[in-house]
């Protein structure tokens, strides 16, 4: 069974209870990057929609990298569980998994235009994925994963999915560990959800978010797919030491 919570953003943008400004534009990969730098992000209303909108929430979900809450059971799974974790090994597979229907959620905000744009951003080196495999990568199927965009010291989480219990959570734990090792300073989750609140996600007002963003995008940070596995594991243990029960 797929996890009910698949996205770092909600399943449909109109389901958010706060006021959100929505504007219709023709967009390109370069325009997407400029929008992220300004604090906006694109979404479609449904999988079948041919329109994209810029969203600019009044309250922004942020996962504090220095106060990420890692539960004990999940830490054990991340350090000694059955999964193999990679980065940028199968970006198309991750975005396809995020766009696929799930139990209790037959639609998605990821339409073909979103897929096209983010595949282009991936080829440009700006969009990245974390893959979680149920066995050897390329032999076993994807169990889950997430993807997002990196600009300077900011990472904008877009969506995540699970086909196996805990797979998306493991992807998130590995993402946070890697972002900390690479010296990222901002992890944007777009909206706060109950799923993300368990990890310490909090809402910040739009004005504060944009001040944090302006500082983060000016930092010189380079995404690194070659981080040593032991360094990542050590960082996960550090997260557990700083986390809760």
Secondary structure, DSSP 4 states (H G I P E B T S, - for coil): ---S---SS-SSGGG--S-EEEEE----HHHHHHHHHHT-EEEESSTT---EEEEEESEEEEE-TTS----HHHHHHHHHSS-EEEESS-HHHHHHHHHS-BTTB---S--HHHHHHHHHHHHTT-EEEEEEESSSBTTBPEEEEEEEEEETTEEEEEEEEESSTTHHHHHHHHHHHHHHHTT--EEEEES--HHHHTTTEEEEEHHHHHHHHHHHHTS-----TT--HHHHHHHHHHHHHHS--
